Amino acid sequence: MGITWTTPRKRCSPFVFVTVTVQVALTIGCSQQQAARANSPPSDSTSTQTIVTSTPIEKVLDDLRARFPNSIVIGFEELFDPRPDSEPQVDLGPQGLALAQVLNRVRSIDPKYRIELLPGRLVHVYPARETADPIGLLDIRLRQFSMPQDSCLPQAIEHIDVRGYAPELSEFLAKRKSTWYRNHSREVPGQVGDVLGNCFPLAAPGPVHRNITVRDALNLMAQRSLQVSRGEVTPNDTIYPPYKPLSWKFRFRREPSADTGLGGIPLFQSF
């Protein structure tokens, strides 16, 4: 969680290329970048990586996932807290502690957050007194939600607000943005399409869940990723195995002048 990227929030399908020296590189890139990568030495990079320090709760959850790598997933509603000058040191206790014991230690490390272990081995982390979701986006109800392909779960989590997996959420955000532009006498700009391969809602195989919240949908996708990674269910596609457990994180960055019309920018991430 201590790594951010300076490139725009775009997601494209993974692609593999082989150089004449038989080097294989796996790259996440956009179609506009592919030609530049093909003509550049393997050491060149079109994106720069910035290392930032973790907040205490981020460090705790990183260590928690490392302690139980294939036993839990996390649904994290994170406050936009200032980052410390140095990487925090946390102690989850000796190896061999049961998950319940470790979660008790997590609660004492950062009491600003509540920690709940939900059915399906999902650890729900959310602010104890404040809210990470002042607009209530996670509470918007979806008439129906169809489970995506297993290889598409990362994209579905990160693009749940714009790719049609949660139409009611997308409609709400589009209306607020349209209102902001109308009030500022400006036209809503067009959206550049991302290449997501076969990851689009109409291809989602299901099952279909009805009358659930956006938060519920995110939890279901994280829990599905854990089940597939543990071999508890049969994958619904065969692209890019093996599969790994995926957790989700939501943050709201306050920006009063943001063109979202929300007074800030909502961020959905998988990790």
Secondary structure, 3 states (H helix, E strand, C coil): CCEEECCCCCCCCCEEEECCCCCEEEECCCHHHHHHHHCCCCCCCCCCEEECCCCHHHHHHHHHHHHCCCCCEEEEECCCCCCCCCCCCCCCCCCCCCHHHHHHHHHHHCCCEEEEEECCCEEEEEECCCCCCCCCHHHCEEEEEECCCHHHHHHHHHCCCCCCCCHHHHHHHHHHHHHHHHHCCCCCCCCCCCCCCCCCHHHCCCCEEEEEEHHHHHHHHHHHHHHHHCCCCCCCCCCCCCCCCCCEEEEEEECCCCCCCCCEEEEEEEC
